[in-house]
Amino acid sequence: MDIAALSVAYSLSQVQTDASIQVLKKVMDTTETSSTEMLDMLVPPSDTLGSNVDVSV
């Protein structure tokens, strides 16, 4: 291979890598947003829940 062809191949692989990284960053941001929204939807349990236990022997 000549140097020009190697340069073109390297540039193409660099562009593909950069595009993949940008897609992964977008996926991470979307996942963070959806997980934050899911955590906000959780309702904390009542303070009295679990304070009394019925035991019979």
PDB file of N, H, CA, C and O in Angstrom:
ATOM      1  N   MET A   1       0.846  -1.185   0.000  1.00  0.00           N
ATOM      2  CA  MET A   1       0.000   0.000   0.000  1.00  0.00           C
ATOM      3  C   MET A   1       0.886   1.241   0.000  1.00  0.00           C
ATOM      4  O   MET A   1       1.952   1.276   0.614  1.00  0.00           O
ATOM      5  N   ASP A   2       0.421   2.223  -0.687  1.00  0.00           N
ATOM      6  H   ASP A   2      -0.445   2.195  -1.186  1.00  0.00           H
ATOM      7  CA  ASP A   2       1.181   3.472  -0.664  1.00  0.00           C
ATOM      8  C   ASP A   2       0.706   4.360   0.480  1.00  0.00           C
ATOM      9  O   ASP A   2      -0.303   4.076   1.124  1.00  0.00           O
ATOM     10  N   ILE A   3       1.428   5.410   0.717  1.00  0.00           N
ATOM     11  H   ILE A   3       2.248   5.641   0.193  1.00  0.00           H
ATOM     12  CA  ILE A   3       1.158   6.280   1.867  1.00  0.00           C
ATOM     13  C   ILE A   3      -0.196   6.982   1.729  1.00  0.00           C
ATOM     14  O   ILE A   3      -0.888   7.173   2.729  1.00  0.00           O
ATOM     15  N   ALA A   4      -0.576   7.360   0.536  1.00  0.00           N
ATOM     16  H   ALA A   4      -0.013   7.205  -0.276  1.00  0.00           H
ATOM     17  CA  ALA A   4      -1.860   8.039   0.337  1.00  0.00           C
ATOM     18  C   ALA A   4      -3.027   7.116   0.702  1.00  0.00           C
ATOM     19  O   ALA A   4      -3.983   7.542   1.349  1.00  0.00           O
ATOM     20  N   ALA A   5      -2.943   5.872   0.288  1.00  0.00           N
ATOM     21  H   ALA A   5      -2.166   5.525  -0.238  1.00  0.00           H
ATOM     22  CA  ALA A   5      -4.013   4.923   0.607  1.00  0.00           C
ATOM     23  C   ALA A   5      -4.074   4.665   2.102  1.00  0.00           C
ATOM     24  O   ALA A   5      -5.164   4.563   2.667  1.00  0.00           O
ATOM     25  N   LEU A   6      -2.925   4.558   2.750  1.00  0.00           N
ATOM     26  H   LEU A   6      -2.040   4.641   2.292  1.00  0.00           H
ATOM     27  CA  LEU A   6      -2.899   4.375   4.202  1.00  0.00           C
ATOM     28  C   LEU A   6      -3.494   5.579   4.917  1.00  0.00           C
ATOM     29  O   LEU A   6      -4.204   5.432   5.912  1.00  0.00           O
ATOM     30  N   SER A   7      -3.205   6.758   4.411  1.00  0.00           N
ATOM     31  H   SER A   7      -2.629   6.878   3.603  1.00  0.00           H
ATOM     32  CA  SER A   7      -3.737   7.976   5.013  1.00  0.00           C
ATOM     33  C   SER A   7      -5.261   8.023   4.905  1.00  0.00           C
ATOM     34  O   SER A   7      -5.947   8.391   5.858  1.00  0.00           O
ATOM     35  N   VAL A   8      -5.775   7.652   3.753  1.00  0.00           N
ATOM     36  H   VAL A   8      -5.218   7.353   2.978  1.00  0.00           H
ATOM     37  CA  VAL A   8      -7.226   7.642   3.553  1.00  0.00           C
ATOM     38  C   VAL A   8      -7.874   6.597   4.458  1.00  0.00           C
ATOM     39  O   VAL A   8      -8.912   6.861   5.066  1.00  0.00           O
ATOM     40  N   ALA A   9      -7.273   5.422   4.550  1.00  0.00           N
ATOM     41  H   ALA A   9      -6.430   5.208   4.056  1.00  0.00           H
ATOM     42  CA  ALA A   9      -7.818   4.363   5.401  1.00  0.00           C
ATOM     43  C   ALA A   9      -7.802   4.786   6.862  1.00  0.00           C
ATOM     44  O   ALA A   9      -8.759   4.528   7.592  1.00  0.00           O
ATOM     45  N   TYR A  10      -6.728   5.432   7.293  1.00  0.00           N
ATOM     46  H   TYR A  10      -5.951   5.642   6.699  1.00  0.00           H
ATOM     47  CA  TYR A  10      -6.640   5.896   8.677  1.00  0.00           C
ATOM     48  C   TYR A  10      -7.694   6.963   8.957  1.00  0.00           C
ATOM     49  O   TYR A  10      -8.347   6.934  10.000  1.00  0.00           O
ATOM     50  N   SER A  11      -7.859   7.895   8.040  1.00  0.00           N
ATOM     51  H   SER A  11      -7.328   7.918   7.192  1.00  0.00           H
ATOM     52  CA  SER A  11      -8.856   8.952   8.227  1.00  0.00           C
ATOM     53  C   SER A  11     -10.260   8.370   8.307  1.00  0.00           C
ATOM     54  O   SER A  11     -11.068   8.799   9.131  1.00  0.00           O
ATOM     55  N   LEU A  12     -10.548   7.403   7.462  1.00  0.00           N
ATOM     56  H   LEU A  12      -9.892   7.055   6.792  1.00  0.00           H
ATOM     57  CA  LEU A  12     -11.865   6.772   7.475  1.00  0.00           C
ATOM     58  C   LEU A  12     -12.113   6.054   8.792  1.00  0.00           C
ATOM     59  O   LEU A  12     -13.199   6.154   9.362  1.00  0.00           O
ATOM     60  N   SER A  13     -11.115   5.333   9.273  1.00  0.00           N
ATOM     61  H   SER A  13     -10.232   5.251   8.810  1.00  0.00           H
ATOM     62  CA  SER A  13     -11.298   4.624  10.545  1.00  0.00           C
ATOM     63  C   SER A  13     -11.437   5.607  11.702  1.00  0.00           C
ATOM     64  O   SER A  13     -12.170   5.342  12.655  1.00  0.00           O
ATOM     65  N   GLN A  14     -10.744   6.731  11.626  1.00  0.00           N
ATOM     66  H   GLN A  14     -10.149   6.946  10.851  1.00  0.00           H
ATOM     67  CA  GLN A  14     -10.852   7.748  12.674  1.00  0.00           C
ATOM     68  C   GLN A  14     -12.250   8.365  12.693  1.00  0.00           C
ATOM     69  O   GLN A  14     -12.811   8.598  13.764  1.00  0.00           O
ATOM     70  N   VAL A  15     -12.807   8.626  11.523  1.00  0.00           N
ATOM     71  H   VAL A  15     -12.351   8.436  10.653  1.00  0.00           H
ATOM     72  CA  VAL A  15     -14.161   9.178  11.434  1.00  0.00           C
ATOM     73  C   VAL A  15     -15.175   8.175  11.982  1.00  0.00           C
ATOM     74  O   VAL A  15     -16.096   8.554  12.705  1.00  0.00           O
ATOM     75  N   GLN A  16     -15.007   6.903  11.641  1.00  0.00           N
ATOM     76  H   GLN A  16     -14.258   6.595  11.053  1.00  0.00           H
ATOM     77  CA  GLN A  16     -15.918   5.878  12.146  1.00  0.00           C
ATOM     78  C   GLN A  16     -15.830   5.763  13.661  1.00  0.00           C
ATOM     79  O   GLN A  16     -16.848   5.609  14.336  1.00  0.00           O
ATOM     80  N   THR A  17     -14.618   5.838  14.193  1.00  0.00           N
ATOM     81  H   THR A  17     -13.791   5.964  13.645  1.00  0.00           H
ATOM     82  CA  THR A  17     -14.435   5.774  15.641  1.00  0.00           C
ATOM     83  C   THR A  17     -15.084   6.972  16.321  1.00  0.00           C
ATOM     84  O   THR A  17     -15.763   6.820  17.337  1.00  0.00           O
ATOM     85  N   ASP A  18     -14.879   8.152  15.770  1.00  0.00           N
ATOM     86  H   ASP A  18     -14.327   8.276  14.945  1.00  0.00           H
ATOM     87  CA  ASP A  18     -15.479   9.358  16.345  1.00  0.00           C
ATOM     88  C   ASP A  18     -17.008   9.289  16.317  1.00  0.00           C
ATOM     89  O   ASP A  18     -17.668   9.693  17.274  1.00  0.00           O
ATOM     90  N   ALA A  19     -17.563   8.779  15.225  1.00  0.00           N
ATOM     91  H   ALA A  19     -17.027   8.451  14.447  1.00  0.00           H
ATOM     92  CA  ALA A  19     -19.018   8.653  15.128  1.00  0.00           C
ATOM     93  C   ALA A  19     -19.541   7.651  16.156  1.00  0.00           C
ATOM     94  O   ALA A  19     -20.572   7.886  16.786  1.00  0.00           O
ATOM     95  N   SER A  20     -18.842   6.551  16.321  1.00  0.00           N
ATOM     96  H   SER A  20     -18.005   6.360  15.809  1.00  0.00           H
ATOM     97  CA  SER A  20     -19.261   5.544  17.303  1.00  0.00           C
ATOM     98  C   SER A  20     -19.234   6.112  18.712  1.00  0.00           C
ATOM     99  O   SER A  20     -20.136   5.847  19.507  1.00  0.00           O
ATOM    100  N   ILE A  21     -18.218   6.880  19.023  1.00  0.00           N
ATOM    101  H   ILE A  21     -17.486   7.095  18.377  1.00  0.00           H
ATOM    102  CA  ILE A  21     -18.108   7.486  20.351  1.00  0.00           C
ATOM    103  C   ILE A  21     -19.258   8.460  20.590  1.00  0.00           C
ATOM    104  O   ILE A  21     -19.824   8.493  21.682  1.00  0.00           O
ATOM    105  N   GLN A  22     -19.605   9.244  19.587  1.00  0.00           N
ATOM    106  H   GLN A  22     -19.145   9.217  18.700  1.00  0.00           H
ATOM    107  CA  GLN A  22     -20.706  10.192  19.738  1.00  0.00           C
ATOM    108  C   GLN A  22     -22.037   9.471  19.950  1.00  0.00           C
ATOM    109  O   GLN A  22     -22.863   9.912  20.749  1.00  0.00           O
ATOM    110  N   VAL A  23     -22.245   8.366  19.237  1.00  0.00           N
ATOM    111  H   VAL A  23     -21.574   8.007  18.588  1.00  0.00           H
ATOM    112  CA  VAL A  23     -23.477   7.593  19.421  1.00  0.00           C
ATOM    113  C   VAL A  23     -23.521   7.016  20.827  1.00  0.00           C
ATOM    114  O   VAL A  23     -24.565   7.057  21.478  1.00  0.00           O
ATOM    115  N   LEU A  24     -22.403   6.477  21.305  1.00  0.00           N
ATOM    116  H   LEU A  24     -21.555   6.443  20.776  1.00  0.00           H
ATOM    117  CA  LEU A  24     -22.366   5.916  22.654  1.00  0.00           C
ATOM    118  C   LEU A  24     -22.604   6.984  23.716  1.00  0.00           C
ATOM    119  O   LEU A  24     -23.273   6.718  24.714  1.00  0.00           O
ATOM    120  N   LYS A  25     -22.072   8.179  23.520  1.00  0.00           N
ATOM    121  H   LYS A  25     -21.529   8.395  22.709  1.00  0.00           H
ATOM    122  CA  LYS A  25     -22.320   9.267  24.473  1.00  0.00           C
ATOM    123  C   LYS A  25     -23.805   9.616  24.516  1.00  0.00           C
ATOM    124  O   LYS A  25     -24.357   9.860  25.590  1.00  0.00           O
ATOM    125  N   LYS A  26     -24.451   9.641  23.351  1.00  0.00           N
ATOM    126  H   LYS A  26     -24.003   9.443  22.479  1.00  0.00           H
ATOM    127  CA  LYS A  26     -25.882   9.941  23.299  1.00  0.00           C
ATOM    128  C   LYS A  26     -26.685   8.858  24.011  1.00  0.00           C
ATOM    129  O   LYS A  26     -27.638   9.162  24.728  1.00  0.00           O
ATOM    130  N   VAL A  27     -26.304   7.595  23.817  1.00  0.00           N
ATOM    131  H   VAL A  27     -25.530   7.348  23.235  1.00  0.00           H
ATOM    132  CA  VAL A  27     -26.988   6.489  24.487  1.00  0.00           C
ATOM    133  C   VAL A  27     -26.814   6.603  25.993  1.00  0.00           C
ATOM    134  O   VAL A  27     -27.762   6.374  26.744  1.00  0.00           O
ATOM    135  N   MET A  28     -25.613   6.955  26.444  1.00  0.00           N
ATOM    136  H   MET A  28     -24.843   7.141  25.834  1.00  0.00           H
ATOM    137  CA  MET A  28     -25.367   7.104  27.881  1.00  0.00           C
ATOM    138  C   MET A  28     -26.211   8.230  28.463  1.00  0.00           C
ATOM    139  O   MET A  28     -26.767   8.084  29.552  1.00  0.00           O
ATOM    140  N   ASP A  29     -26.314   9.350  27.755  1.00  0.00           N
ATOM    141  H   ASP A  29     -25.863   9.469  26.870  1.00  0.00           H
ATOM    142  CA  ASP A  29     -27.137  10.464  28.232  1.00  0.00           C
ATOM    143  C   ASP A  29     -28.611  10.066  28.311  1.00  0.00           C
ATOM    144  O   ASP A  29     -29.295  10.389  29.282  1.00  0.00           O
ATOM    145  N   THR A  30     -29.090   9.371  27.297  1.00  0.00           N
ATOM    146  H   THR A  30     -28.534   9.109  26.508  1.00  0.00           H
ATOM    147  CA  THR A  30     -30.483   8.931  27.280  1.00  0.00           C
ATOM    148  C   THR A  30     -30.759   7.955  28.412  1.00  0.00           C
ATOM    149  O   THR A  30     -31.797   8.037  29.069  1.00  0.00           O
ATOM    150  N   THR A  31     -29.833   7.033  28.640  1.00  0.00           N
ATOM    151  H   THR A  31     -28.990   6.967  28.107  1.00  0.00           H
ATOM    152  CA  THR A  31     -29.990   6.059  29.713  1.00  0.00           C
ATOM    153  C   THR A  31     -29.993   6.743  31.070  1.00  0.00           C
ATOM    154  O   THR A  31     -30.777   6.384  31.949  1.00  0.00           O
ATOM    155  N   GLU A  32     -29.122   7.721  31.244  1.00  0.00           N
ATOM    156  H   GLU A  32     -28.484   8.013  30.531  1.00  0.00           H
ATOM    157  CA  GLU A  32     -29.074   8.449  32.512  1.00  0.00           C
ATOM    158  C   GLU A  32     -30.384   9.190  32.757  1.00  0.00           C
ATOM    159  O   GLU A  32     -30.905   9.189  33.872  1.00  0.00           O
ATOM    160  N   THR A  33     -30.907   9.817  31.720  1.00  0.00           N
ATOM    161  H   THR A  33     -30.484   9.818  30.814  1.00  0.00           H
ATOM    162  CA  THR A  33     -32.164  10.553  31.851  1.00  0.00           C
ATOM    163  C   THR A  33     -33.313   9.615  32.207  1.00  0.00           C
ATOM    164  O   THR A  33     -34.109   9.913  33.098  1.00  0.00           O
ATOM    165  N   SER A  34     -33.400   8.486  31.514  1.00  0.00           N
ATOM    166  H   SER A  34     -32.753   8.244  30.790  1.00  0.00           H
ATOM    167  CA  SER A  34     -34.516   7.576  31.787  1.00  0.00           C
ATOM    168  C   SER A  34     -34.385   6.929  33.161  1.00  0.00           C
ATOM    169  O   SER A  34     -35.394   6.701  33.828  1.00  0.00           O
ATOM    170  N   SER A  35     -33.169   6.630  33.597  1.00  0.00           N
ATOM    171  H   SER A  35     -32.348   6.815  33.056  1.00  0.00           H
ATOM    172  CA  SER A  35     -33.013   6.041  34.932  1.00  0.00           C
ATOM    173  C   SER A  35     -33.321   7.063  36.020  1.00  0.00           C
ATOM    174  O   SER A  35     -33.875   6.708  37.061  1.00  0.00           O
ATOM    175  N   THR A  36     -32.975   8.308  35.798  1.00  0.00           N
ATOM    176  H   THR A  36     -32.524   8.597  34.953  1.00  0.00           H
ATOM    177  CA  THR A  36     -33.306   9.361  36.757  1.00  0.00           C
ATOM    178  C   THR A  36     -34.820   9.530  36.856  1.00  0.00           C
ATOM    179  O   THR A  36     -35.362   9.694  37.949  1.00  0.00           O
ATOM    180  N   GLU A  37     -35.495   9.490  35.719  1.00  0.00           N
ATOM    181  H   GLU A  37     -35.055   9.357  34.831  1.00  0.00           H
ATOM    182  CA  GLU A  37     -36.954   9.606  35.729  1.00  0.00           C
ATOM    183  C   GLU A  37     -37.598   8.419  36.435  1.00  0.00           C
ATOM    184  O   GLU A  37     -38.587   8.584  37.149  1.00  0.00           O
ATOM    185  N   MET A  38     -37.047   7.226  36.241  1.00  0.00           N
ATOM    186  H   MET A  38     -36.244   7.092  35.661  1.00  0.00           H
ATOM    187  CA  MET A  38     -37.590   6.045  36.923  1.00  0.00           C
ATOM    188  C   MET A  38     -37.390   6.153  38.429  1.00  0.00           C
ATOM    189  O   MET A  38     -38.281   5.787  39.195  1.00  0.00           O
ATOM    190  N   LEU A  39     -36.241   6.647  38.862  1.00  0.00           N
ATOM    191  H   LEU A  39     -35.518   6.944  38.240  1.00  0.00           H
ATOM    192  CA  LEU A  39     -36.001   6.813  40.293  1.00  0.00           C
ATOM    193  C   LEU A  39     -36.928   7.860  40.892  1.00  0.00           C
ATOM    194  O   LEU A  39     -37.363   7.724  42.035  1.00  0.00           O
ATOM    195  N   ASP A  40     -37.231   8.899  40.131  1.00  0.00           N
ATOM    196  H   ASP A  40     -36.877   9.010  39.202  1.00  0.00           H
ATOM    197  CA  ASP A  40     -38.157   9.926  40.613  1.00  0.00           C
ATOM    198  C   ASP A  40     -39.578   9.377  40.756  1.00  0.00           C
ATOM    199  O   ASP A  40     -40.345   9.871  41.582  1.00  0.00           O
ATOM    200  N   MET A  41     -39.938   8.369  39.968  1.00  0.00           N
ATOM    201  H   MET A  41     -39.315   7.968  39.296  1.00  0.00           H
ATOM    202  CA  MET A  41     -41.279   7.792  40.042  1.00  0.00           C
ATOM    203  C   MET A  41     -41.451   6.870  41.242  1.00  0.00           C
ATOM    204  O   MET A  41     -42.583   6.590  41.637  1.00  0.00           O
ATOM    205  N   LEU A  42     -40.372   6.396  41.824  1.00  0.00           N
ATOM    206  H   LEU A  42     -39.453   6.624  41.503  1.00  0.00           H
ATOM    207  CA  LEU A  42     -40.478   5.506  42.977  1.00  0.00           C
ATOM    208  C   LEU A  42     -41.064   6.248  44.169  1.00  0.00           C
ATOM    209  O   LEU A  42     -40.658   7.369  44.476  1.00  0.00           O
ATOM    210  N   VAL A  43     -42.005   5.625  44.828  1.00  0.00           N
ATOM    211  H   VAL A  43     -42.336   4.715  44.579  1.00  0.00           H
ATOM    212  CA  VAL A  43     -42.638   6.210  46.007  1.00  0.00           C
ATOM    213  C   VAL A  43     -41.971   5.601  47.235  1.00  0.00           C
ATOM    214  O   VAL A  43     -41.903   4.377  47.352  1.00  0.00           O
ATOM    215  N   PRO A  44     -41.478   6.433  48.156  1.00  0.00           N
ATOM    216  CA  PRO A  44     -40.845   5.866  49.354  1.00  0.00           C
ATOM    217  C   PRO A  44     -41.886   5.141  50.210  1.00  0.00           C
ATOM    218  O   PRO A  44     -43.036   5.573  50.278  1.00  0.00           O
ATOM    219  N   PRO A  45     -41.498   4.058  50.854  1.00  0.00           N
ATOM    220  CA  PRO A  45     -42.450   3.316  51.687  1.00  0.00           C
ATOM    221  C   PRO A  45     -42.848   4.122  52.922  1.00  0.00           C
ATOM    222  O   PRO A  45     -42.138   5.035  53.344  1.00  0.00           O
ATOM    223  N   SER A  46     -43.978   3.771  53.479  1.00  0.00           N
ATOM    224  H   SER A  46     -44.555   3.029  53.137  1.00  0.00           H
ATOM    225  CA  SER A  46     -44.476   4.422  54.682  1.00  0.00           C
ATOM    226  C   SER A  46     -43.514   4.171  55.845  1.00  0.00           C
ATOM    227  O   SER A  46     -42.889   3.113  55.919  1.00  0.00           O
ATOM    228  N   ASP A  47     -43.397   5.145  56.752  1.00  0.00           N
ATOM    229  H   ASP A  47     -43.905   6.004  56.692  1.00  0.00           H
ATOM    230  CA  ASP A  47     -42.504   5.005  57.906  1.00  0.00           C
ATOM    231  C   ASP A  47     -42.959   3.898  58.846  1.00  0.00           C
ATOM    232  O   ASP A  47     -42.140   3.283  59.529  1.00  0.00           O
ATOM    233  N   THR A  48     -44.262   3.642  58.883  1.00  0.00           N
ATOM    234  H   THR A  48     -44.928   4.142  58.328  1.00  0.00           H
ATOM    235  CA  THR A  48     -44.772   2.623  59.800  1.00  0.00           C
ATOM    236  C   THR A  48     -44.716   1.220  59.199  1.00  0.00           C
ATOM    237  O   THR A  48     -44.944   0.240  59.909  1.00  0.00           O
ATOM    238  N   LEU A  49     -44.424   1.110  57.940  1.00  0.00           N
ATOM    239  H   LEU A  49     -44.239   1.906  57.363  1.00  0.00           H
ATOM    240  CA  LEU A  49     -44.376  -0.193  57.283  1.00  0.00           C
ATOM    241  C   LEU A  49     -43.225  -1.018  57.841  1.00  0.00           C
ATOM    242  O   LEU A  49     -42.068  -0.602  57.780  1.00  0.00           O
ATOM    243  N   GLY A  50     -43.540  -2.167  58.377  1.00  0.00           N
ATOM    244  H   GLY A  50     -44.480  -2.505  58.426  1.00  0.00           H
ATOM    245  CA  GLY A  50     -42.521  -3.062  58.913  1.00  0.00           C
ATOM    246  C   GLY A  50     -42.173  -2.823  60.361  1.00  0.00           C
ATOM    247  O   GLY A  50     -41.261  -3.461  60.887  1.00  0.00           O
ATOM    248  N   SER A  51     -42.883  -1.909  61.029  1.00  0.00           N
ATOM    249  H   SER A  51     -43.624  -1.390  60.602  1.00  0.00           H
ATOM    250  CA  SER A  51     -42.560  -1.641  62.433  1.00  0.00           C
ATOM    251  C   SER A  51     -43.183  -2.680  63.362  1.00  0.00           C
ATOM    252  O   SER A  51     -42.692  -2.877  64.474  1.00  0.00           O
ATOM    253  N   ASN A  52     -44.246  -3.346  62.934  1.00  0.00           N
ATOM    254  H   ASN A  52     -44.645  -3.186  62.031  1.00  0.00           H
ATOM    255  CA  ASN A  52     -44.902  -4.389  63.735  1.00  0.00           C
ATOM    256  C   ASN A  52     -44.798  -5.720  63.004  1.00  0.00           C
ATOM    257  O   ASN A  52     -45.049  -5.809  61.802  1.00  0.00           O
ATOM    258  N   VAL A  53     -44.423  -6.747  63.751  1.00  0.00           N
ATOM    259  H   VAL A  53     -44.219  -6.675  64.727  1.00  0.00           H
ATOM    260  CA  VAL A  53     -44.332  -8.084  63.177  1.00  0.00           C
ATOM    261  C   VAL A  53     -45.194  -9.019  64.013  1.00  0.00           C
ATOM    262  O   VAL A  53     -44.993  -9.129  65.223  1.00  0.00           O
ATOM    263  N   ASP A  54     -46.150  -9.691  63.385  1.00  0.00           N
ATOM    264  H   ASP A  54     -46.313  -9.601  62.402  1.00  0.00           H
ATOM    265  CA  ASP A  54     -47.000 -10.670  64.071  1.00  0.00           C
ATOM    266  C   ASP A  54     -46.297 -12.019  64.030  1.00  0.00           C
ATOM    267  O   ASP A  54     -45.980 -12.538  62.960  1.00  0.00           O
ATOM    268  N   VAL A  55     -46.058 -12.583  65.226  1.00  0.00           N
ATOM    269  H   VAL A  55     -46.316 -12.162  66.095  1.00  0.00           H
ATOM    270  CA  VAL A  55     -45.386 -13.881  65.313  1.00  0.00           C
ATOM    271  C   VAL A  55     -46.237 -14.798  66.164  1.00  0.00           C
ATOM    272  O   VAL A  55     -46.643 -14.426  67.265  1.00  0.00           O
ATOM    273  N   SER A  56     -46.509 -15.985  65.671  1.00  0.00           N
ATOM    274  H   SER A  56     -46.179 -16.287  64.776  1.00  0.00           H
ATOM    275  CA  SER A  56     -47.222 -16.980  66.479  1.00  0.00           C
ATOM    276  C   SER A  56     -46.401 -18.260  66.476  1.00  0.00           C
ATOM    277  O   SER A  56     -45.859 -18.678  65.453  1.00  0.00           O
ATOM    278  N   VAL A  57     -46.327 -18.872  67.659  1.00  0.00           N
ATOM    279  H   VAL A  57     -46.767 -18.533  68.490  1.00  0.00           H
ATOM    280  CA  VAL A  57     -45.522 -20.084  67.799  1.00  0.00           C
ATOM    281  C   VAL A  57     -46.425 -21.274  67.974  1.00  0.00           C
ATOM    282  O   VAL A  57     -45.943 -22.399  68.109  1.00  0.00           O
TER     283      VAL A  57
END
